[in-house]
């Protein structure tokens, strides 16, 4: 019912910037919470940033002050602006959306993941 398409990943040098995008399409009533996760090899998937419907946000301590999450509800898109990137930011980044379906039931969808590699 819902498709998430991620883009914006790539390879950058330490100190550089990337902007990830995740666009939702399909049939749904509303988007509630939008979240970015990341997973590095051998590590658990961790929450990076989250933005709720009212615009309030949460960030992992490791990215506070460097990453900014935002949402464009008119285009059903969530962004993650990543500045001052560090090698430890290297991971596959996944977007996650909690939606209310047209049936009024809640459901979670995951994006396909996009690789972010930061070289030292």
C-alpha positions as a printed Julia matrix, in Angstrom:
120×3 Matrix{Float64}:
  0.0    0.0    0.0
  2.9    2.34   0.73
  6.29   2.6   -0.92
  9.3    4.4    0.52
 12.08   5.45  -1.81
 15.35   6.6   -0.29
 18.01   8.64  -2.03
 21.02  10.8   -1.28
 23.54   8.32   0.03
 27.09   8.19  -1.21
 30.76   8.4   -0.36
 32.12  11.58   1.18
 35.22  12.63   3.05
 35.17  13.36   6.75
 33.78  16.81   7.39
 31.55  16.71   4.35
 27.8   16.75   4.08
 25.03  14.64   2.63
 21.29  15.02   2.51
 19.15  11.92   2.56
 15.58  11.92   1.3
 12.79   9.44   1.79
  9.59   9.89  -0.17
  6.41   8.01   0.6
  3.85   7.18  -2.03
  0.74   5.06  -2.21
 -2.46   4.95  -0.28
 -2.53   6.15   3.3
 -4.54   8.5    5.42
 -1.69  10.27   7.15
  1.93   9.96   8.15
  2.53  10.05  11.86
  6.14   9.56  12.9
  9.11   9.53  10.51
 12.41   8.1   11.64
 15.9    7.54  10.33
 17.81   4.47  11.5
 21.25   3.27  10.59
 23.09  -0.01  10.77
 26.81  -0.51  10.46
 28.35  -3.95   9.87
 28.32  -5.98  13.07
 26.17  -3.42  14.86
 22.54  -3.28  15.83
 20.23  -0.98  13.99
 20.09   2.27  15.91
 17.78   5.24  15.88
 19.43   8.32  14.43
 16.68  10.91  14.32
 12.93  11.06  14.61
 10.31  13.64  13.82
  6.71  13.45  14.91
  3.62  14.87  13.32
  3.73  17.96  15.49
  7.29  18.64  14.36
  9.03  17.68  17.57
 12.29  15.81  17.12
 14.69  13.47  18.84
 18.3   12.7   17.97
 20.88  10.19  18.97
 23.49  11.82  21.17
 26.17  10.99  18.64
 24.59  13.16  15.93
 23.19  16.07  17.91
 24.35  19.36  16.5
 25.41  17.76  13.22
 22.27  16.15  11.8
 18.89  17.73  11.21
 15.69  15.86  10.44
 12.83  17.61   8.71
  9.63  16.7    6.95
  7.68  18.08   4.03
  4.15  16.87   4.56
  2.95  18.34   1.27
  5.29  15.95  -0.53
  5.24  13.12   2.03
  9.0   13.32   2.36
 11.42  13.19   5.25
 14.97  14.5    5.03
 18.13  13.98   7.0
 20.7   16.72   6.58
 24.05  15.37   7.72
 26.87  17.83   8.28
 30.37  17.42   9.68
 30.3   13.75   8.82
 32.63  11.39  10.62
 33.87   7.94   9.63
 31.79   6.48  12.45
 28.68   7.71  10.62
 29.33   5.09   7.96
 26.32   2.8    7.79
 23.28   1.86   5.79
 20.6    4.39   6.57
 16.96   3.36   6.59
 13.89   5.52   6.75
 10.9    4.32   8.67
  7.4    5.75   8.66
  4.49   5.09  10.91
  1.36   5.74   8.88
 -2.34   5.61   9.37
 -3.77   3.63   6.49
 -6.99   4.52   4.75
 -8.57   1.77   6.82
 -7.56   3.83   9.87
 -5.19   1.1   10.99
 -1.59   1.97  11.87
  1.29   0.39   9.99
  5.05   0.7    9.77
  6.97   0.77   6.49
 10.71   0.64   5.88
 12.74   2.11   3.09
 15.2    0.01   1.12
 18.25   1.55   2.76
 20.93   3.79   1.34
 24.66   3.45   1.93
 26.55   6.32   3.52
 30.32   5.96   3.58
 32.56   8.56   5.19
 36.26   8.25   4.49
 38.96   9.49   6.81
